[in-house]
């Protein structure tokens, strides 16, 4: 398989929130858009964190009022990222190693420019691989 770069298959239709966005609003956004994560960005579009469906397990488990809790309370802040120039093979290896389903794609000057997900990788593979005989 040729060396394909992340920028070729990443999703650029990003759903973002600020660190002050309430978790309830964030959950509604994720449900409405049928997505598994949102990127938490500052006013300059720089990555601050990521909030995934997995993070919502912690939200449900906590006893704080959910409608008054900002995303920054639960978001992952030590986010592993990719660049558009990275090989999808390397990114897939990283995602497998860490058990990730989503990885933000960042640019040094533009901030967050996309998201690569296991769905993106599977869709790419399904189009380039010849199906195995049944």
OpenMM code with the backbone's topology and positions (N, CA, C; nanometers):
from openmm import Vec3, app, unit

residues = "UNK UNK UNK UNK UNK UNK UNK UNK UNK UNK UNK UNK UNK UNK UNK UNK UNK UNK UNK UNK UNK UNK UNK UNK UNK UNK UNK UNK UNK UNK UNK UNK UNK UNK UNK UNK UNK UNK UNK UNK UNK UNK UNK UNK UNK UNK UNK UNK UNK UNK UNK UNK UNK UNK UNK UNK UNK UNK UNK UNK UNK UNK UNK UNK UNK UNK UNK UNK UNK UNK UNK UNK UNK UNK UNK UNK UNK UNK UNK UNK UNK UNK UNK UNK UNK UNK UNK UNK UNK UNK UNK UNK UNK UNK UNK UNK UNK UNK UNK UNK UNK UNK UNK UNK UNK UNK UNK UNK UNK UNK UNK UNK UNK UNK UNK UNK UNK UNK UNK UNK UNK UNK UNK UNK UNK UNK UNK UNK UNK UNK UNK UNK UNK UNK".split()
positions = [
    Vec3(0.0860, -0.1179, 0.0000),
    Vec3(0.0000, 0.0000, 0.0000),
    Vec3(0.0899, 0.1232, 0.0000),
    Vec3(0.0547, 0.2207, -0.0803),
    Vec3(0.1322, 0.3443, -0.0879),
    Vec3(0.1259, 0.4204, 0.0444),
    Vec3(0.2218, 0.5100, 0.0619),
    Vec3(0.2258, 0.5906, 0.1840),
    Vec3(0.1298, 0.7084, 0.1676),
    Vec3(0.0144, 0.7020, 0.2326),
    Vec3(-0.0891, 0.8037, 0.2209),
    Vec3(-0.0781, 0.8978, 0.3407),
    Vec3(-0.0938, 1.0262, 0.3161),
    Vec3(-0.0822, 1.1254, 0.4224),
    Vec3(-0.2175, 1.1546, 0.4858),
    Vec3(-0.2155, 1.1899, 0.6124),
    Vec3(-0.3358, 1.2196, 0.6904),
    Vec3(-0.4223, 1.3247, 0.6223),
    Vec3(-0.3604, 1.4291, 0.5678),
    Vec3(-0.4346, 1.5378, 0.5045),
    Vec3(-0.5268, 1.4918, 0.3932),
    Vec3(-0.4983, 1.3772, 0.3343),
    Vec3(-0.5802, 1.3254, 0.2238),
    Vec3(-0.7127, 1.2674, 0.2722),
    Vec3(-0.7163, 1.2124, 0.3937),
    Vec3(-0.8386, 1.1440, 0.4363),
    Vec3(-0.9017, 1.2018, 0.5627),
    Vec3(-0.8395, 1.2996, 0.6258),
    Vec3(-0.8957, 1.3545, 0.7499),
    Vec3(-1.0270, 1.4273, 0.7231),
    Vec3(-1.1097, 1.4357, 0.8248),
    Vec3(-1.2329, 1.5142, 0.8172),
    Vec3(-1.1991, 1.6589, 0.8497),
    Vec3(-1.2506, 1.7500, 0.7703),
    Vec3(-1.2265, 1.8918, 0.7977),
    Vec3(-1.3520, 1.9623, 0.8475),
    Vec3(-1.4626, 1.8908, 0.8516),
    Vec3(-1.5882, 1.9451, 0.9047),
    Vec3(-1.5820, 1.9291, 1.0572),
    Vec3(-1.5128, 2.0222, 1.1212),
    Vec3(-1.4873, 2.0107, 1.2649),
    Vec3(-1.6007, 2.0642, 1.3497),
    Vec3(-1.6199, 2.0010, 1.4624),
    Vec3(-1.7131, 2.0485, 1.5636),
    Vec3(-1.6287, 2.0856, 1.6844),
    Vec3(-1.6331, 2.2132, 1.7203),
    Vec3(-1.5488, 2.2621, 1.8285),
    Vec3(-1.6343, 2.3247, 1.9383),
    Vec3(-1.5752, 2.3295, 2.0571),
    Vec3(-1.6347, 2.3992, 2.1708),
    Vec3(-1.5232, 2.4723, 2.2429),
    Vec3(-1.5612, 2.5662, 2.3276),
    Vec3(-1.4629, 2.6343, 2.4114),
    Vec3(-1.4523, 2.5581, 2.5431),
    Vec3(-1.3480, 2.5830, 2.6206),
    Vec3(-1.3354, 2.5131, 2.7489),
    Vec3(-1.4486, 2.5478, 2.8456),
    Vec3(-1.5174, 2.6588, 2.8229),
    Vec3(-1.6256, 2.7021, 2.9113),
    Vec3(-1.7627, 2.6485, 2.8692),
    Vec3(-1.7707, 2.5830, 2.7536),
    Vec3(-1.8974, 2.5263, 2.7086),
    Vec3(-1.9430, 2.4217, 2.8094),
    Vec3(-2.0696, 2.4223, 2.8423),
    Vec3(-2.1214, 2.3271, 2.9394),
    Vec3(-2.1282, 2.1865, 2.8800),
    Vec3(-2.1077, 2.0853, 2.9662),
    Vec3(-2.1068, 1.9471, 2.9176),
    Vec3(-2.2409, 1.9080, 2.8570),
    Vec3(-2.3491, 1.9577, 2.9104),
    Vec3(-2.4808, 1.9248, 2.8553),
    Vec3(-2.4925, 1.9763, 2.7120),
    Vec3(-2.4498, 2.0994, 2.6887),
    Vec3(-2.4534, 2.1575, 2.5542),
    Vec3(-2.3627, 2.0791, 2.4593),
    Vec3(-2.2480, 2.0383, 2.5100),
    Vec3(-2.1538, 1.9607, 2.4293),
    Vec3(-2.2132, 1.8261, 2.3923),
    Vec3(-2.2748, 1.7597, 2.4881),
    Vec3(-2.3383, 1.6299, 2.4614),
    Vec3(-2.4485, 1.6440, 2.3570),
    Vec3(-2.5284, 1.7491, 2.3668),
    Vec3(-2.6345, 1.7726, 2.2687),
    Vec3(-2.5768, 1.7936, 2.1291),
    Vec3(-2.4672, 1.8669, 2.1209),
    Vec3(-2.4014, 1.8917, 1.9926),
    Vec3(-2.3516, 1.7607, 1.9316),
    Vec3(-2.2929, 1.6755, 2.0154),
    Vec3(-2.2419, 1.5475, 1.9669),
    Vec3(-2.3555, 1.4571, 1.9201),
    Vec3(-2.4639, 1.4535, 1.9955),
    Vec3(-2.5785, 1.3713, 1.9562),
    Vec3(-2.6421, 1.4226, 1.8274),
    Vec3(-2.6628, 1.5535, 1.8207),
    Vec3(-2.7262, 1.6139, 1.7030),
    Vec3(-2.6460, 1.5871, 1.5760),
    Vec3(-2.5131, 1.5948, 1.5873),
    Vec3(-2.4265, 1.5776, 1.4709),
    Vec3(-2.3773, 1.4346, 1.4518),
    Vec3(-2.4218, 1.3454, 1.5414),
    Vec3(-2.3840, 1.2039, 1.5351),
    Vec3(-2.2328, 1.1863, 1.5258),
    Vec3(-2.1624, 1.2516, 1.6196),
    Vec3(-2.0160, 1.2456, 1.6234),
    Vec3(-1.9698, 1.1910, 1.7578),
    Vec3(-1.8490, 1.1387, 1.7612),
    Vec3(-1.7961, 1.0787, 1.8827),
    Vec3(-1.6993, 1.1661, 1.9591),
    Vec3(-1.6720, 1.2873, 1.9069),
    Vec3(-1.5806, 1.3765, 1.9771),
    Vec3(-1.5984, 1.5196, 1.9289),
    Vec3(-1.5575, 1.6121, 2.0151),
    Vec3(-1.5465, 1.7529, 1.9771),
    Vec3(-1.4083, 1.7996, 2.0197),
    Vec3(-1.3564, 1.8959, 1.9451),
    Vec3(-1.2267, 1.9523, 1.9775),
    Vec3(-1.2495, 2.0772, 2.0619),
    Vec3(-1.1741, 2.0889, 2.1700),
    Vec3(-1.1830, 2.2058, 2.2565),
    Vec3(-1.0713, 2.3010, 2.2150),
    Vec3(-1.1117, 2.4223, 2.1709),
    Vec3(-1.0148, 2.5188, 2.1195),
    Vec3(-1.0282, 2.6527, 2.1902),
    Vec3(-0.9179, 2.7277, 2.1873),
    Vec3(-0.9188, 2.8637, 2.2372),
    Vec3(-0.9653, 2.9577, 2.1285),
    Vec3(-0.9687, 3.0863, 2.1584),
    Vec3(-1.0160, 3.1861, 2.0617),
    Vec3(-0.9288, 3.1926, 1.9368),
    Vec3(-0.8045, 3.1443, 1.9450),
    Vec3(-0.7131, 3.1452, 1.8308),
    Vec3(-0.7130, 3.0124, 1.7549),
    Vec3(-0.8129, 2.9280, 1.7791),
    Vec3(-0.8274, 2.7968, 1.7164),
    Vec3(-0.7167, 2.6995, 1.7546),
    Vec3(-0.6422, 2.7302, 1.8588),
    Vec3(-0.5379, 2.6389, 1.9049),
    Vec3(-0.5988, 2.5329, 1.9954),
    Vec3(-0.5516, 2.4113, 1.9799),
    Vec3(-0.6016, 2.2976, 2.0542),
    Vec3(-0.5753, 2.3127, 2.2039),
    Vec3(-0.6816, 2.2933, 2.2829),
    Vec3(-0.6705, 2.2937, 2.4283),
    Vec3(-0.6998, 2.1548, 2.4823),
    Vec3(-0.7928, 2.0836, 2.4179),
    Vec3(-0.8292, 1.9503, 2.4641),
    Vec3(-0.9233, 1.8832, 2.3664),
    Vec3(-0.9704, 1.7656, 2.4068),
    Vec3(-1.0676, 1.6910, 2.3272),
    Vec3(-1.1681, 1.6295, 2.4238),
    Vec3(-1.2920, 1.6258, 2.3833),
    Vec3(-1.3986, 1.5657, 2.4633),
    Vec3(-1.4603, 1.4557, 2.3784),
    Vec3(-1.4554, 1.3329, 2.4274),
    Vec3(-1.5055, 1.2189, 2.3520),
    Vec3(-1.6197, 1.1522, 2.4270),
    Vec3(-1.6856, 1.0617, 2.3584),
    Vec3(-1.7929, 0.9870, 2.4240),
    Vec3(-1.7393, 0.9118, 2.5448),
    Vec3(-1.6174, 0.8683, 2.5389),
    Vec3(-1.5548, 0.8002, 2.6526),
    Vec3(-1.5451, 0.8934, 2.7730),
    Vec3(-1.5146, 1.0211, 2.7497),
    Vec3(-1.5057, 1.1176, 2.8594),
    Vec3(-1.6398, 1.1353, 2.9298),
    Vec3(-1.7485, 1.1127, 2.8569),
    Vec3(-1.8807, 1.1313, 2.9178),
    Vec3(-1.9136, 1.0239, 3.0216),
    Vec3(-1.8404, 0.9146, 3.0218),
    Vec3(-1.8560, 0.8157, 3.1286),
    Vec3(-1.8209, 0.8814, 3.2617),
    Vec3(-1.7141, 0.9607, 3.2634),
    Vec3(-1.6754, 1.0334, 3.3847),
    Vec3(-1.7787, 1.1381, 3.4232),
    Vec3(-1.8373, 1.2030, 3.3243),
    Vec3(-1.9394, 1.3038, 3.3519),
    Vec3(-2.0568, 1.2399, 3.4246),
    Vec3(-2.1016, 1.1273, 3.3735),
    Vec3(-2.2167, 1.0587, 3.4329),
    Vec3(-2.1828, 1.0087, 3.5734),
    Vec3(-2.0596, 0.9643, 3.5922),
    Vec3(-2.0196, 0.9085, 3.7211),
    Vec3(-2.0049, 1.0149, 3.8307),
    Vec3(-1.9761, 1.1385, 3.7934),
    Vec3(-1.9587, 1.2457, 3.8923),
    Vec3(-2.0928, 1.2894, 3.9499),
    Vec3(-2.0876, 1.3515, 4.0674),
    Vec3(-2.2116, 1.3928, 4.1325),
    Vec3(-2.2412, 1.5421, 4.1166),
    Vec3(-2.1582, 1.6143, 4.0422),
    Vec3(-2.1812, 1.7578, 4.0234),
    Vec3(-2.3048, 1.7801, 3.9369),
    Vec3(-2.3659, 1.8967, 3.9459),
    Vec3(-2.4756, 1.9265, 3.8524),
    Vec3(-2.4216, 1.9281, 3.7092),
    Vec3(-2.4740, 1.8413, 3.6245),
    Vec3(-2.4237, 1.8290, 3.4878),
    Vec3(-2.4458, 1.9550, 3.4046),
    Vec3(-2.5570, 2.0218, 3.4244),
    Vec3(-2.5878, 2.1373, 3.3401),
    Vec3(-2.5059, 2.2605, 3.3755),
    Vec3(-2.4312, 2.2562, 3.4841),
    Vec3(-2.3505, 2.3709, 3.5248),
    Vec3(-2.2013, 2.3438, 3.5149),
    Vec3(-2.1630, 2.2297, 3.4599),
    Vec3(-2.0234, 2.1902, 3.4555),
    Vec3(-1.9632, 2.2207, 3.3189),
    Vec3(-1.8516, 2.2970, 3.3152),
    Vec3(-1.7874, 2.3252, 3.1864),
    Vec3(-1.7058, 2.2055, 3.1372),
    Vec3(-1.6874, 2.1986, 3.0070),
    Vec3(-1.6122, 2.0930, 2.9421),
    Vec3(-1.4716, 2.0802, 3.0003),
    Vec3(-1.4093, 2.1921, 3.0379),
    Vec3(-1.2711, 2.1865, 3.0861),
    Vec3(-1.2559, 2.0972, 3.2084),
    Vec3(-1.3647, 2.0694, 3.2790),
    Vec3(-1.3595, 1.9821, 3.3953),
    Vec3(-1.3303, 1.8374, 3.3556),
    Vec3(-1.3731, 1.7945, 3.2381),
    Vec3(-1.3629, 1.6546, 3.1967),
    Vec3(-1.2788, 1.6285, 3.0728),
    Vec3(-1.2484, 1.7309, 2.9954),
    Vec3(-1.1779, 1.7093, 2.8691),
    Vec3(-1.0387, 1.6509, 2.8917),
    Vec3(-0.9905, 1.5811, 2.7931),
    Vec3(-0.8544, 1.5307, 2.7926),
    Vec3(-0.7649, 1.6450, 2.7467),
    Vec3(-0.6610, 1.6747, 2.8237),
    Vec3(-0.5740, 1.7864, 2.7882),
    Vec3(-0.4385, 1.7432, 2.7340),
    Vec3(-0.3967, 1.6218, 2.7610),
    Vec3(-0.2698, 1.5733, 2.7058),
    Vec3(-0.2997, 1.5009, 2.5746),
    Vec3(-0.3442, 1.5790, 2.4768),
    Vec3(-0.3953, 1.5263, 2.3510),
    Vec3(-0.2805, 1.4888, 2.2575),
    Vec3(-0.2861, 1.3679, 2.2069),
    Vec3(-0.1923, 1.3238, 2.1042),
    Vec3(-0.2505, 1.3678, 1.9708),
    Vec3(-0.1702, 1.4350, 1.8900),
    Vec3(-0.2188, 1.4910, 1.7634),
    Vec3(-0.1407, 1.4360, 1.6450),
    Vec3(-0.1926, 1.4658, 1.5277),
    Vec3(-0.1266, 1.4324, 1.4016),
    Vec3(-0.1135, 1.5606, 1.3205),
    Vec3(-0.0305, 1.5556, 1.2178),
    Vec3(-0.0234, 1.6643, 1.1207),
    Vec3(-0.0723, 1.6103, 0.9874),
    Vec3(-0.1101, 1.6997, 0.8991),
    Vec3(-0.1614, 1.6593, 0.7679),
    Vec3(-0.0540, 1.5896, 0.6845),
    Vec3(0.0735, 1.6095, 0.7182),
    Vec3(0.1834, 1.5510, 0.6417),
    Vec3(0.2277, 1.4145, 0.6937),
    Vec3(0.1663, 1.3650, 0.8004),
    Vec3(0.2026, 1.2344, 0.8548),
    Vec3(0.1403, 1.1221, 0.7739),
    Vec3(0.2068, 1.0094, 0.7765),
    Vec3(0.1562, 0.8896, 0.7103),
    Vec3(0.0385, 0.8331, 0.7893),
    Vec3(-0.0657, 0.7886, 0.7175),
    Vec3(-0.1797, 0.7296, 0.7883),
    Vec3(-0.1383, 0.6002, 0.8575),
    Vec3(-0.0390, 0.5347, 0.8070),
    Vec3(0.0120, 0.4129, 0.8698),
    Vec3(0.0666, 0.4453, 1.0092),
    Vec3(0.1450, 0.5526, 1.0197),
    Vec3(0.2003, 0.5938, 1.1495),
    Vec3(0.0895, 0.6364, 1.2459),
    Vec3(-0.0081, 0.7095, 1.1934),
    Vec3(-0.1194, 0.7553, 1.2772),
    Vec3(-0.2036, 0.6365, 1.3231),
    Vec3(-0.2295, 0.5431, 1.2335),
    Vec3(-0.3058, 0.4236, 1.2709),
    Vec3(-0.2329, 0.3453, 1.3800),
    Vec3(-0.1018, 0.3343, 1.3674),
    Vec3(-0.0227, 0.2656, 1.4707),
    Vec3(-0.0368, 0.3354, 1.6058),
    Vec3(-0.0306, 0.4685, 1.6052),
    Vec3(-0.0437, 0.5456, 1.7293),
    Vec3(-0.1826, 0.5272, 1.7890),
    Vec3(-0.2848, 0.5313, 1.7041),
    Vec3(-0.4218, 0.5149, 1.7525),
    Vec3(-0.4416, 0.3764, 1.8139),
    Vec3(-0.3882, 0.2750, 1.7506),
    Vec3(-0.3985, 0.1399, 1.8053),
    Vec3(-0.3240, 0.1280, 1.9386),
    Vec3(-0.2045, 0.1839, 1.9423),
    Vec3(-0.1220, 0.1756, 2.0631),
    Vec3(-0.1933, 0.2362, 2.1844),
    Vec3(-0.2616, 0.3488, 2.1629),
    Vec3(-0.3273, 0.4199, 2.2726),
    Vec3(-0.4755, 0.3865, 2.2874),
    Vec3(-0.5330, 0.3134, 2.1930),
    Vec3(-0.6755, 0.2820, 2.1982),
    Vec3(-0.7637, 0.4002, 2.1623),
    Vec3(-0.7117, 0.4908, 2.0790),
    Vec3(-0.7864, 0.6088, 2.0374),
    Vec3(-0.8788, 0.5764, 1.9209),
    Vec3(-0.9892, 0.6510, 1.9136),
    Vec3(-1.0785, 0.6432, 1.7983),
    Vec3(-1.0782, 0.7743, 1.7200),
    Vec3(-1.0233, 0.8803, 1.7805),
    Vec3(-1.0192, 1.0137, 1.7189),
    Vec3(-0.8841, 1.0769, 1.7492),
    Vec3(-0.8285, 1.1466, 1.6500),
    Vec3(-0.7036, 1.2186, 1.6714),
    Vec3(-0.7108, 1.3522, 1.5976),
    Vec3(-0.7034, 1.4640, 1.6720),
    Vec3(-0.7047, 1.5944, 1.6056),
    Vec3(-0.5824, 1.6119, 1.5159),
    Vec3(-0.6035, 1.6799, 1.4036),
    Vec3(-0.4957, 1.7126, 1.3109),
    Vec3(-0.4690, 1.8617, 1.3259),
    Vec3(-0.3439, 1.8954, 1.3549),
    Vec3(-0.3095, 2.0341, 1.3831),
    Vec3(-0.2042, 2.0865, 1.2870),
    Vec3(-0.2054, 2.2174, 1.2740),
    Vec3(-0.1067, 2.2906, 1.1968),
    Vec3(-0.0463, 2.3946, 1.2909),
    Vec3(0.0823, 2.4122, 1.2839),
    Vec3(0.1509, 2.5029, 1.3765),
    Vec3(0.0936, 2.6448, 1.3761),
    Vec3(0.0551, 2.6947, 1.2592),
    Vec3(0.0038, 2.8319, 1.2528),
    Vec3(-0.1484, 2.8399, 1.2542),
    Vec3(-0.2163, 2.7445, 1.1924),
    Vec3(-0.3624, 2.7499, 1.1827),
    Vec3(-0.4352, 2.6855, 1.2999),
    Vec3(-0.3635, 2.6117, 1.3822),
    Vec3(-0.4285, 2.5423, 1.4926),
    Vec3(-0.4892, 2.4123, 1.4447),
    Vec3(-0.6087, 2.3821, 1.4908),
    Vec3(-0.6755, 2.2571, 1.4540),
    Vec3(-0.7320, 2.2701, 1.3128),
    Vec3(-0.6950, 2.1758, 1.2259),
    Vec3(-0.7406, 2.1827, 1.0872),
    Vec3(-0.8242, 2.0617, 1.0468),
    Vec3(-0.8291, 1.9598, 1.1314),
    Vec3(-0.9065, 1.8420, 1.0959),
    Vec3(-0.9095, 1.7400, 1.2076),
    Vec3(-0.9716, 1.6269, 1.1771),
    Vec3(-0.9818, 1.5156, 1.2709),
    Vec3(-0.9672, 1.3878, 1.1898),
    Vec3(-0.8838, 1.2984, 1.2371),
    Vec3(-0.8722, 1.1667, 1.1741),
    Vec3(-0.9325, 1.0657, 1.2714),
    Vec3(-1.0160, 0.9791, 1.2200),
    Vec3(-1.0843, 0.8831, 1.3069),
    Vec3(-1.0683, 0.7421, 1.2513),
    Vec3(-1.1016, 0.6457, 1.3332),
    Vec3(-1.0982, 0.5079, 1.2868),
    Vec3(-1.1962, 0.4892, 1.1704),
    Vec3(-1.3033, 0.5648, 1.1695),
    Vec3(-1.3995, 0.5586, 1.0583),
    Vec3(-1.3342, 0.6074, 0.9295),
    Vec3(-1.2562, 0.7156, 0.9366),
    Vec3(-1.1856, 0.7659, 0.8185),
    Vec3(-1.0878, 0.6609, 0.7651),
    Vec3(-1.0148, 0.5977, 0.8570),
    Vec3(-0.9175, 0.4959, 0.8164),
    Vec3(-0.9870, 0.3752, 0.7536),
    Vec3(-1.0959, 0.3313, 0.8150),
    Vec3(-1.1701, 0.2166, 0.7612),
    Vec3(-1.2291, 0.2488, 0.6237),
    Vec3(-1.2821, 0.3696, 0.6080),
    Vec3(-1.3388, 0.4097, 0.4791),
    Vec3(-1.2321, 0.4109, 0.3707),
    Vec3(-1.1139, 0.4604, 0.4042),
    Vec3(-1.0047, 0.4619, 0.3073),
    Vec3(-0.9659, 0.3197, 0.2679),
    Vec3(-0.9471, 0.2348, 0.3665),
    Vec3(-0.9071, 0.0963, 0.3404),
    Vec3(-1.0129, 0.0252, 0.2555),
    Vec3(-1.1394, 0.0492, 0.2835),
    Vec3(-1.2453, -0.0197, 0.2088),
    Vec3(-1.2473, 0.0215, 0.0617),
    Vec3(-1.1965, 0.1398, 0.0303),
    Vec3(-1.1946, 0.1856, -0.1090),
    Vec3(-1.0693, 0.1412, -0.1834),
    Vec3(-0.9583, 0.1162, -0.1138),
    Vec3(-0.8349, 0.0809, -0.1823),
    Vec3(-0.8036, -0.0669, -0.1790),
    Vec3(-0.8603, -0.1399, -0.0866),
    Vec3(-0.8354, -0.2829, -0.0756),
    Vec3(-0.9352, -0.3607, -0.1585),
    Vec3(-0.8892, -0.4644, -0.2234),
    Vec3(-0.9779, -0.5543, -0.2942),
    Vec3(-1.0433, -0.6450, -0.1901),
    Vec3(-1.1755, -0.6550, -0.1922),
    Vec3(-1.2408, -0.7413, -0.0932),
    Vec3(-1.1902, -0.8852, -0.1034),
    Vec3(-1.1768, -0.9490, 0.0104),
    Vec3(-1.1321, -1.0889, 0.0096),
    Vec3(-1.2483, -1.1769, -0.0368),
    Vec3(-1.2139, -1.2852, -0.1073),
    Vec3(-1.3218, -1.3736, -0.1552),
    Vec3(-1.3920, -1.4413, -0.0371),
    Vec3(-1.5220, -1.4632, -0.0532),
    Vec3(-1.5964, -1.5272, 0.0560),
    Vec3(-1.5971, -1.6767, 0.0432),
] * unit.nanometer
topology = app.Topology()
chain = topology.addChain("A")
for resn in residues:
    res = topology.addResidue(resn, chain)
    for name in ("N", "CA", "C"):
        topology.addAtom(name, app.Element.getBySymbol(name[0]), res)
